[in-house]
Amino acid sequence: MGTDLDIPAYEALGAFINHLRAERRLSPNTLAAYERDLDAFFAHVRDHGGKGVDLGVLGHLNAQDFRSYLAARRRGATPLSSRSLARALSSIRSFYRFIERRWGLKNDQLSLIEGPKLARTTPRPLSVKAADEVLQASARTKTKGEPWIAARDAALLTLLYGAGLRLAEALSLTGADYPFGDTLRIVGKGNKTRLVPLLPATIEAMRLYVRLCPWPTEQKHPLFRGVRGGAMGPRAAQKLMQGLRAQLGLPDTATPHALRHSFATHLLAGGGDLRALQELLGHESLSSTQIYADVDAQSLLQIYDKAHPKGGNAHKRRV
């Protein structure tokens, strides 16, 4: 196999996580998920093989060994759902691709394993009216005499809805990304770069936030700050939407990510092109974008100007 087979699996895992962190720039949560999945896999191999796990052991696992692991996770003390099981298998496949490139070790038996069938989920966007109410309410929220926090919240949610960003993408912006022009360069999943057009309302909301923010906009510091000046975390954004749901009587599906869904479905309802939307969202495959075309559009307005009340005629110029 052209490799030192006695390299411990956990040493290889450390190199893999470092690769994902440095080369693919995955989020800490995603890195932790990879590490948990592979820790559980190595523990299963060790417990059933009765010895330490190194590259030699991993290279000689057969299809039954992989199926045994998946079955154990399915019926364990904390059984995994089909979606979590599919993620665990994906983690193993990614790890094996890495060790093949790094150490020349390949295990063809893994290609015989099929993942669990997943039910196709349909995005649950907000209605046009609800999305607009969320943006307006966030700007009006009382924040204990700290108007910059209301401006920050409104700017963040306007960015999610107006540009279709993932929450992690928005929170990863730094002072180096500001001031915004007509487009914003985003490095998304898989280290894939895309240019996202920005609506005038998004740019204005960010200007107001930056003007009111008590901390300076510095190149290496996060653009969205927490109440004590550190990076704003995803939990703060989720808590914000939780409060807005209660205030506006919205369902539990009204999450920060639902604003991205709303961006996509409202744009398509207004006649947006599926391929263009794929680029805007940063999807690797068109099938990921296609799900938005399956959303019932009967309740959506027929033109983008109305579907995106903050946008005016911007789509005619930019999208």
N, C-alpha and C positions, 0 to 999 in steps of 0.2 A: 504493500500500500504506500510505500515511500514516505513513512512517517515514524516517529518515535511513539510506539503504542503505549508506553508506560506513563504518558503525561496524564496526571489526574484530571478527572472530568471537571472538578471545581476550579482548577487552574484554567482550563479551557473556557469555562463559563465566565471567569473574570475577564479574560481577553475578549470574549464575545460582547459582554456588557460595555466594556470600554469602547469597542468598535461602534456599537449602537449609539453610545453617548457622543463620541467625537465625530464620527463620519455621518451618521444619519440624524444626529441631533434630536433624538426622541426625548419626550418629556420624562421627568422623574417618575411619574405614575406608570407610564408605559414600561420603563426600564424595570420598575419594581414588579410589574406583572410578569415580564419575561423571566425574571429571577425566581419568582415564586413557582411558576410553571415548571421550570427546569430543575429547581431544587426538589420538587415533588417527584419528578421523573427519575432523577438520580437515586432518590431514597427508595423508590419502588424497585429499581434495578438492583440496588445494593441488598435490599431485604430479601429479594427472591433469588439472587445469585449467591448470597452468603459470603461475598468478598467485596473489596474496594472496587470503585468504578473508575476506569481510565479509558483512554481512547480505544485501546484494544478491545475492551469489553463492549463499548458502544458500537464498534465496527462489526462485531459478530452477533449482535442481536438479530433475531429473526422476526418475521411478521407476527407470530404468536406472542412474542414478548411485548411488542408495541400494543397489540390488541388487549393483552392482559392488563397493561397499565391503564388504558382508556376505560376498560370495564371496571377496574378498581376505583377510578375517580368517579365513575357513574354511580356506583353503589356504595361509596364510602360513607364515613360518619357524617360528612358534609357533602352530599352528592352535588356534582356539577350539573348545571343546565346544559342543554345541547349547545347553546351559544358559547358558554365558558369552556366546554369540552373542545369545541372547534378551535377556540383561541389557544388552548393548551397544545393541541396538535400542531397548530401553526407555529407556535414557539419552538417546538421540537424540530420541525422542518427547517425553520430559519437557522437554528443552531447547527444542524447537520450541513446545511449549505455553507455556513461559515467555516466549519472545521474541514470541509472538503477543499475550500479555497486556501485555507491557512496551512493545513497539514497534509492535504492530499488524501484524507480518509473519506471513503464513500460507502454508504450502506444502501444498496438497491432495494432491500426489503421494505424500507420505509415507503417506497412508491406504491406498494401494494395495499397500503392502508387508506381506507376511505373515511372521511370525516362524517359526523352526524348530519342528517338532513335538517336544514334550518327553515323554519317558516319565514316567508318573506314579510318583513314588517313595512308598514306604510307610514311615512312621516306624518306627524300631526301638527301642522302649522297653526298659527293663530289666524283668525280672520283679519281682514284688512283693518276693520274698525278696532279690534282688540289690540293689534300691533301698534296702531297710532295712540291708543289710550295708554298703553304701557310706556311709550316714550314720553308722553306728556306728563303722566303721573310721576315718573322717575325724576323729572326735572322739578316737580313741585314738592317732593318729599321733604318733610321737616327733618333736619339732621342736627339737632341740638346746637343751633347757632353756627354750624359749619357749612355755609353755602357751597364751598368748594366740593364737598362730598356729593351733594345733589348734582352739581355740574359734572363731576366724574362719572356718576352712575348714568346720567343721561347720555354722556359722550360714549361710554362703553356700549350701552344698549343700542344707540343709534349706529355705532360701527358694526355691531353684529347683524342688525337688520338691514342697514343701508349698504353693506359690502359683503354680507354673507360669510363673515369670518367664523372660524371655530373659536370658542372661548379661549382655548390655550393659545391660539395664534394672536388674538387681541392682547392678552395679558403678557405675552412675550415681547411686545413692542418696547423699544427703549428710546431714550432721547435722541439717538442717532437716526431714528425714523422720522423725526419731527423737525421742521414743520411739514405738513402734508401738502403735496401738490394735487394734481388731478387724478393721479394714480398712486397706489401704495404697493411696494414690493413686499410680498409675503413668502416666507419659507415655511411650507406646510409639511404634511406627513411625507415620510420617505425622503426628506430633504429636497422636496420638489418646489421650485420657485415659480411664482406666478405674479402677474400684475393685475391689481384689482382697481377698477375705476371708482372714484369717490364722488358722492353727491355733495352739492353745496351745503346742505343741512348737516352732513357728517363733519365736514371741514369746520363749519361754524361752531358746532357743539364742542369739537376738540379745542378750538381757539378759546372758547369761554372757559373750559376746564383748565387749560394750561395757564390762563391769565389769573384764575382764582386759586390755583393750587399753591399752598404755602412752601412747597419744595421746588427748587430750580429744576429745569429740564436739562439733564446732563447726559452726555452720550452713552455712558455705560450703565446708567441707572434706569430702572423700569419707568415707563411712561405713566402707567396706572399705579398710583400709590395707595397703600393702606392707610388707615387713620393715624398710624405712628410713623409714617414715612417709608416703611419697607414696601416690598412688592405686594400689590393687591393679589390675593389668592382666589382660586376658583370658588372656594366655599363662600366668600363674601358676595360674589356674583349670584350664586345659587340662593343665598339668604335674601338678597335683594329681590329676586324674582318671586321667592316665597311670600314676601311681604306684599308685593304688587298683586299676586294671585288673590290673596285674602282681601285686599282693598278693592279690587275690581271684579271679584267673583269669577275668576278664571279657573279652569280645570288644572289638575296636577301636571298635565302634559305641557303647561306653559312654563318652560324652562329656558335658560339662556340659549340652549341649542335649538329650541323651537323657533327662535328668531332667525336662525340660519335657514331652517326649513321654510319659514315664511318668506324670506328673501327669494328662495328658489321657486316656490310654487306661485308666488305673486308675479314673479318675472315671467314664468312660462305662461301663466294665464293672460298676461298682457301681450303675448305673441313672441316672447323671447325664443331664441334658437337653442335647441338642446345641446349642440356642440359648443356653442359659446358659453352656455351655462356650465358645462363640464369644465371648461378652462377657468371660469370665474370661481368655481367651488374647489378647484384643485383635485378633482377626482382622477384616479389613474385610468379607470375604464368607464366607458359610456354607460354600461349597465348600472353603475352606482348612481348615475344621474337620472337614468330612465325611471326610477321609482317615483320621481316627482311628477312625471307625466301621468302616473296612475292615480294621483290624488284627484278626488272629485272636484272639478273646477266650477260646478254649477253655482256655488255660493260665492265665487270670486268675481271681481269686476273684470270687464273685458279689455280694458286698456291699462297700460302700465302707469300712466300718469295718475289714474285714480287708485290703482292697486298699490302704488307707492306714493302716498300723499306728500312725502318729503322730497320727492324727486323732480317734480315739474316735468319738463320735457328732456331731462338729462339723458334718458335711454336712447333718444333719437340721435344724440350727439356722440355717445360713448360706447354703447353696448352693441 
